[in-house]
Amino acid sequence: MRLYEGMINQFKEDVIQNKIADIISNKYLSYYGKNAGRSEKNSWNISLNYVKNSLDYSDLQDNMIIVEYELPYSSRRIDVILFGRNCVNEDNIVLIELKQWSNENVEDCETDGNVIVDYGKFKKEQAHPSSQVEGYHYDLKDFMTVFETPPAPMLSSCAYCHNYSRLRDDILYYPKFKRLIVEYPLFSKEDIVGLGNYLQKRLKNGSGLEVFKRFIYSPIKPSKKLLDHTKQMINEQQIFNLIDDQIAAYNSIMHKAKKLSKLDKKSVIIIKGGPGTGKSVIALEVMGELLRKGKQVYHATGSAAFTKTLRKILGIRSSKLFKFFNSFMEYPENKIEVLICDEAHRIRESSTGSYTPKRLRTDTPQIEELIRAAKLSIFFIDEHQVVRPNEIGSIELIRSTALKLGVQESEISEFELKTQFRCSGSDAFLQWIENILDIRESEKQFLSEEDRMEFKIFDTPLKLKEAIDRKNQEKKNCARIVAGFCWPWSKPNPDGSLVNDVKVGDLEMPWEKKDQFWKWATDDSGMDQVGTVYTAQGFEFDYIGIIFGNDLIYDKNQNKWIAIGENSYDTMIKRNNGKLTDHLKNVYRVLMSRAHKGCYIYFCDKGTEAYFREHIKGKIDK
């Protein structure tokens, strides 16, 4: 997606005539189905004037420009990309990240690679602009085949802070950022001529349209799946390229871990983010890097399916590093250097369960056991993925417990991941899900044909199954069927075959195998079984097929969602649960956000289906 594209002379004319922000705003509305924010419009008006001035100095003519280019598989946009050829006729592409930061609102940060930005109402720890540009640079190179197709164009990337002066309080130019700035230059307000010369050197021979076409028609490589690369991430090297808020969070974790041997005080880092924002990617990348640095690191979750899958992938030697939240009851204070708590919303009140030995039974809250066990505790959390009443993980719980256990306020850091990498990189799709399920209000009232995520409603569950089967025939194990827990779950037959418990319309299928449920997401057998939220949570697929049960329906007369407890077979969720409706809404949010490319759905309740259709613009295929 490109909000603006054209020849440089046309771009300069649109800027001079004060039309540029309007053109981009109209394209934004058409594509996203909502108006751009005031601050974003202001940034286009102001920053693109500075870009125009640098282009004047560069004296470029026959070149193309893109403004606001959306990265592959991501909701994040690159501010400006320019196209042309250098003095020896080599294809060149130049990426520019624009920042309106001034000296007054940038502060130094003890975290390597980060700075603190004061936005008036709040301060935020962010990656240095050159570090941010580095992320975009490698994201393009990772996914666009044009950079591997001879003669491959050269890619140059820089940042332009047009309100920032290098002549005073030059925090962004401190020596610790030198390596970054050398590779990804940072131009300040005094550098308008310098930026012009930088562009001229790379683009002066024009032919921008030809290079532009090579770029926009470049095939996009498939997105990386976390579980396909887990072994390399832990045992060999970093695999995923991090961008934006992911970089800031990663830098903070690595900085805290680096200081562990010198400090006695405990630290807690909280990283929140919705489905597909890269929480588990950061968790495993951090774990692999710290292990390679000789740190003692454990990874814990409350998900049996996710943890057992990681153990299977990594083998016996590494499996001991992957534990459950209830594994730390006997750990002394600060026994562990780093404890990574993934899916922290699944933390429970207590680690004591029906199979806990009598000598270990205790009233100690599980969150206290986790924080007490490690010098550095890292919690990855999405509070809207709480799907059972005994799951109590929240940011407030983590923060208040840390303070209770003596962790200093200054040693509690919080980061938010916003960039969407799942759902075809569409923030809008997740916002629409949350809005229609009345989980969180957003401007995204309607799903439209312009949204990149493929969404289909099927008249029968059999047609849904056939569509998912076709995807798995095209690419094995790329798709799964999931459902609300609205049918019984039987043990296998004496001969090992599974019982077709899920019976709806013309479809009969079994749930995942009871004693091997954790294999459902990755084993071939899972293609012919139905998963629940408990086996799907934490995993991702190209396509997800959902049987939206009648345990949660939309009542048009009352204009609200209603839980129908008698239609649920999930005894854990419906027993004495005053928040059953909220938990079921979270269940279907989780299920609908598992896929990268397409979400296929069948509704058992036709009133609920009608409500969804009312919030769709255009044709949705059956």
N, C-alpha and C positions, 0 to 999 in steps of 0.2 A: 504494500500500500504506500502511495506517495501523495502527499497533500498538495504539492506543487512541483511542476516540472516545466522546463522550457529552456530556450537559449538565454545566455547571460544578458544580452542586450535587452531582451523582453523583460527579464527579471528586473534589471535596473530601471526600466521605464515604469514597471508596476510599482516599484518602491518610490520613485520620484513623484508619481501621481497619487501616492498614499492609498493604493488599491491592494497592496500585497496581503495585508492582514485580513481584508474582507474576502479575497479569493481563497485564502487558506481556510478561513472560518467556514465558508460555505461548503468546501470540500469535507471539512471535519464533520459538519452537521449531516451531510449526505452519507458519509461512511459510518459514523458512530451512532447516528440517530439522536444526538443531543448536541447542545450548544457548547462551544469551547468556553472555558472559564475566562474571566476578565484578565487575570494575571497572565494567562497564556497568550491572549490577544495582544496585551501590552508588550510582551516579550517579542512577539513577531514584529510589531511596529518598530520597536527600539533596536533590537539586535540585528535585524535584517538591513537596517540603514547602515550599520557599521560594516556589515558584509559587503554591501554595495560600494562603500567608500574604498575598501581594500581591493575590490575588483577594479575600480577606477585606476588605482595605482598599479595594478598588475597589467593593465592594458590588454586583457584577454578579450577576444572577439568571438571566435568560432567554437564556443564551448557550451556544454549543457550543465544545468544545475538541477538538483532535487532538493526540496525543502521538506523536512519531516518524513523520512523514510523509515518504515517499520521493519525492524529486524526479523529474519526468519524465525518462526516458532517462538516469538516473543511479542509482548505488547509494547516494548520500549522502542522509541523512535530516535534515529540519528538526525541531528538538526540540519546539517547541510552536507551534500555530497556534490563534488564537481568532477567533470569528465573532460579529457583531452589528451594531447600527446606532447611529449617534451621535445627539446631541440634536436634529438636524434630519432624522432618519430616513434618512440616507444609509448604504448598505451599507458595512461596514468589515471588513477582515481584518487581524489583527495577528500578525506573525511574531516569535517570541522564540528567540534562540540562548542556551543556558545554558552557562556555563563554571564549572568548579570551581577555576580558577586562584586562587592566593593571592599576596600581595605577595612572599612569600619565593621563589616559583618563577618570577617574571617578571622578565626582564632587558631592558635597553635593547638595541637593535640599530641598527647604522649604516645598514642598508638601509631606505630610505623605505617606510613602510607595514607593516613587519614588526616583531615582537618575538621574543625568545628565551625559550623556556619550558623550565624544568628539570624533567624528569620523574623525577629521582632517578638512574636507571640511564643516562640519556642526556639531552642537550639538543637542542632542535629549533627551528629558525627557522620561525616561523609568521606568518601574516597576523594583523594586529590584529583583535580580535573584530568591530568595526564594519565592517571591510573584508570579513570573512567573511560577515557578514549582508548586505552590499551584493550579494555574489555570489548568495546565495540569492534575494534580493529580485528581481533582474533575471532570474534563471532562471525563476521563476514567471511573471513578466510576459512573458518571451519565448515561453513554450510554452502557457500556458493562455488560451484565447480568452475566458474570463469577464472578463478585464481589458480587453477590447476591445469587449464587448457592452453597449450602453447599457441601463439605467444601470449603468455599470461600477463595481464596488466599489473603494474606496480601499484601498491596501495600505500599511501602516506596519510597519517592521521595526526591531528593537532587540536589544541583547545584555544579558544579566543575569549579572554576575560576582558571585555572592552571597557568595563568600569573600574578595573583594578590597576593600580600603579605599582610598577616594580621599583619606584624611586623612594617609597616610604613604607614602613611596616610590611616588608615584602615576605610575608610568611609563606606564600605559595612558591617562593624561589629559594627557600632554605636549602642548605647543602644536602640534607637528607633526601630531597626530592630530585637531586641532580640526575641520577640514572634514568628516572622516568622522563624528565624534561628533555634530555638528550635524544631519547628515542621518539618521544611524542611531544613536540615543542609546545610550550605554553606562551601565547602572545598576550601582552598586556595592552593597556590603553595607549601607551607610547609606541606600540609596535605596528601601527597601521601600515607603514611602508614595509616593515619587515615581513608582515603577512603577505603583502602584495608581491614582494620579491619571491617568497616561498612558493606562492601559487604560479607565478610566471615561470620559474625554473622547471616546474613539473607539467605545465599545461600550455605553454606559449604557442605550440604549433597547431592548436585547435583540433579539428576533426572530432569534436566532442560528441556529435550525434552518433557516430559509428561506435565509439567506446561506450556510450550510454546504452545503445541497443544490445551490445554484447553483455552488459551488466544486467539489464532488466529481463533479458530472455535467458539468462543463465539458469540451468537446472539447479534445484535446491536439493542437497543431499538429505537423506532421512535423518530425523532427530535421533539423538542418542537416548537409549533406555538405561535407566539407572542400574538395573540388575544385570544387564549385559556387560557392564564395565566394573562392577563392584570389586572383583578379584584384582584387577589392575590398580584400582584406586587405593586399595588397602596395601597391596604388596609391592607395587612398582612405582607409580607416578600419578600426578594429577591428570585427570582426563577431561573434566568439564571446565569450560571457560566461564568464569564468573563475571557478572556485569552489575553495575550500579550498586544498589543497596546490599547485594550479596558480597561485594568486595569489602565494603565497610565492616560488615559483620565478621567476615573471615579474618580481616586484618586485626580486629579487636581480639578475637579468640587467640590468634597466634601470638599477639603481643602479651596477653595475660599469661599464656602457657610458657612463654620464654622467660618470664620473671619468677616462675614458681620456686625455683631453687634458692632464690635470694630473699623471698618474702615468706613470712609466717602467716600473714592474714589471708583469709578465704575470699574468693571472688565468685560472683554469680553473673552469668550472662543469659538474658532472655531474648529469644529471637522468635517473633510472631509473624505469621503469614498464612494466607489462605491456601487452598489446594493448588498445586502446580507452581508455587513460587520458589521452589528449590530448597526447602528445608532439609530434606534427607540428603540431597546432593551435597550441601555444605557440611552436614554432619559427617558424612563418609569421607569427603575430601579432607576435612580437618583431621579426622581420625588417622587416615593414611599418612598424612604429612607429619603428624606428631609422633606416630610410631617410627617413622623413618628417622626422626630426630632423637629417638631413644627415650621418649616419654612413656610413662605408664598411663594407658588410656583404656577405658571401658565404654562400651556402647550399650545402652539399655532402652527397652521399650515396654509397653504394656500389651503389645500385640504378639501373641504366640505365632501367628502365621508369618509375620514379617521377620521376627527374630529367627525362627526355625529355618526360613528360607535363606537368610544370610549365612547361617551356620552351614547349611548344605552347600552353598556356593563356595565358601571359603575353606571348607574342610576341617579336619580334626584340630590341626595346630592352631588355627585362628578362632575356632568356635568358642573357646573359653573366654574370649574377649567380648562376646555378645551375650548379654544377660537380660533378665526381666527386672522390672521395677522392684519386685519383692525379693531380690537376691542379696540385699545389702543389710539385712537385719542384724548380722553379727559383725559387721565391719567397724573397726575402731575409728575414732575421729581422724580425718585426713589420711586415711590408709591409702587412698587413691590420689594420684596427681590430677587427672582429668576424667570427669564422668560426663559423657554425652547422653542426655536424656531426649530421645526422639519421640515424637507423638506424645508430648508431655501432658496433653489434655486427657490422656488415659490414666493418669496417676489416680490411685484410689485412696480412700480414707486410711486404710491400714493394710499392711502386708500379710496380716494373719488371715488364713483361709481354712477351709475344712480339712485340708491335708497338712497343715502346719504342725510340726512336732510340739508337744506340750511345753518343752523347755524354751522354745522360741516364741511362744505366744506373748504378745505385748500389746499395750494400748498406744505405743508410739506411732504417730502419724507417718505414713509412708514418705511424705515429702521431707520430713525431718531426717529420716534415714538416708535419703539421697543426698541432701545438702551436707549432712554431717560427715559422710564417708569420703568426700573429695575436697581437695584444696580449691579446685576450679570446677564448678558445676555449670553445664550449658544446657539450657532447656529450649527445645524447638516446639512451638505450640500454635494451635489453631483452636480457639475456644468454641468455635461453631462446629467442631467435630466431636463434641461430647455426645455420645449416643446411648449411654446407660446411666442410671441414677447413682451408681457407685463410682462413677468416674467424676472426679472433682477437680481435675487439673485446671488452674487458671493463673493468669499473670499476678493477680492480687494475692493468691495463696502462696505462690513462689516468693514474691517480694516480701510479704509479711513474715513468712517463716524464716527467710534469710536474715532479716533484721532481728527476729527473736533469738536466733542462734548466734548473734553477735557479728554478723557481716556488716561492715560499714556501708552507709548509703552510697559513698563514693565508689565502692567496689561492686555495686549492682548496676549493670549496663543493660540497656534495652534497645533492640533494633526491630524495625518492621520491614518485611519483604513485601513489595507491592507488584513487582514486575511478574507478569503471568507467562509461564512457559508451556503450560498444558492447554487444552481446549483450543488448539491451533493458535496459541498465544493471545487469545481473545479475553481481555478483562471484561468486555461487555457481556460475554456469555455467562461468566460466573456472577456478575452483578445482576443479570436477568434472573438467574436461578434464585439468588438470595432475595430478590425483590418479589418474585412470584410466590415463593414459599414464605414470605413475610418474616424473613430472618433478619434482614437488614435493608433499609430503604435506600434506593439509588435512583438515578435519573433514567436508568435503563428499564423502561416499562414494557417495551416490545422487542421481540426477536425479529430480525429482518433478514432478507436474502443477502444483504451486504455483510452480515456477520460471517466470519470465516469458518466457524464451527458448524459442521454438518449436523442438522437436527431433523429427525424424522419421527413422525407418529404413525404407528401401524394399527390397522383395523383388527388384526388377529395376532395372537402370540406366535402362531406358526409362521406367519410371514416375517415376524421379527427374528425368529430362530433361523429361517432360511437366509435372511440378510446377513446375520452374524456368521453362519456357516460359509457363505460365499467369501467373506473377508478372510476367514481362516484357511480356506482353500487357496486363496491368492497368496497369503503369507501366514504360515503356521504360527499358531499361538499369539496372534496379534489382537484377538477379540475375545470377549467373554460376555456371558449372560449373568445378570444379578437380579435379585428380587427382594422386596420387602419380606420379612419373616412371617408370612401369612399361611404357611402350610406346615404340617408336622415334619419332623426330621427323624427318619427311622434308621435303625442300625442296618448294616448290610445283611442280605440274605445268607443262609448257611453256606451257599456256594460262592459267596464273595460278591455277587452281583448287587447293584444298588436298587433301592425301591424308588419308583417314580412318584415321589411325594408331591412334587409341584405339578398340580393338575389345574389347568386354567384354559377354558375354551377348548381348542383343538390341539393343545400342547400337553404332553406329559414328559417330565424330565426329573432326574434325581437331584437332590442337593449334593454338595461336595461330600466325599467320604468321611464319615465321622472320625475315625481314628487316624486319618491322614489329611485332614481338612487344610493343613498348611501348604499342601502341594498344589492346591487348586489353581493358584495364580500363575504357576510356571510349568506345571507338568502337562503333557499332551492330553491326559484324561480330563483336565479341567475344561476342555472345549465342549465336552458333552455333559457337563454338570452345571448346576446353578449355584452361584456364590451368594453369600450374605454380606452385609456391611462389615462383619468381623473378619472375613477373609479377604475382602476387597480393600479395606482401609490401609493406606500406605503403599498400595500398588498402582500401576498405571498401564494402560493399554492403548492401542491405536483406536479401537472402537469398543464401545460398551453398549450392550443391550439391556434395558431395564424393564422388568415387570413391576409396574407401580401398583402395589397392592391396595386393598380396601381397608387397611389399618389406619390410613390417613386419607381423608377426603376433604374437598373444598365444598362447604355448604353455602350455596348462592343466597339462600334466604337470610342467613345470619352474616354473610360476607366475611367468613373466617374459616380457617382450617380447624378441623375437628378430628381428634383421635378416636378410633373405634377399637377399644381394647379387646373386645371379644373376638375380633377378627385377627388378632395377633397370636402367634404361637411362641413368642419370645417372653418367657416367664420372667426373665431377669429384668426386662425393661418395663413391664407393665405392672409388676407387683408393687402396690402402695406407692405409685409414682404420680405425684401431683403435677409433674412437668412432662407427662407422656407426650403431649402434642409437640412441645419444643424438641424433645429428643427424636421423635419420628421425623420432624422437619429436617433435623440435622442428618438423620440417616439418609434421606433421599438427596440431600445436598451432597453428601459424600459420594453416593452412588452415581449421581449425574455429573460429577467432576472427575471421573477416573480416566477419561479418554483424551488423547491428543487430537484426533481427527473428527470423530463422529459419535454422536449420542443418539441411539435408537430407543424408542420407548413404546410400551403398550400399557394402557390404563385399564385396570379392572373396573374402576368406577367411571362411568361415562360423564357424570357431572364434572368430575375433576378434569377429565380430558377436554371437555368444552371450555372450562376455565383457562386451561393452557392455550387452547386454540385462539381464544379471545385476545391473547397477548402475543400473537404472532402476526407479522405483516407479510403479505405475499404468500406464495404457494409453498406448502410443506408436503413433500412427496409421501405417499403411503406405500 
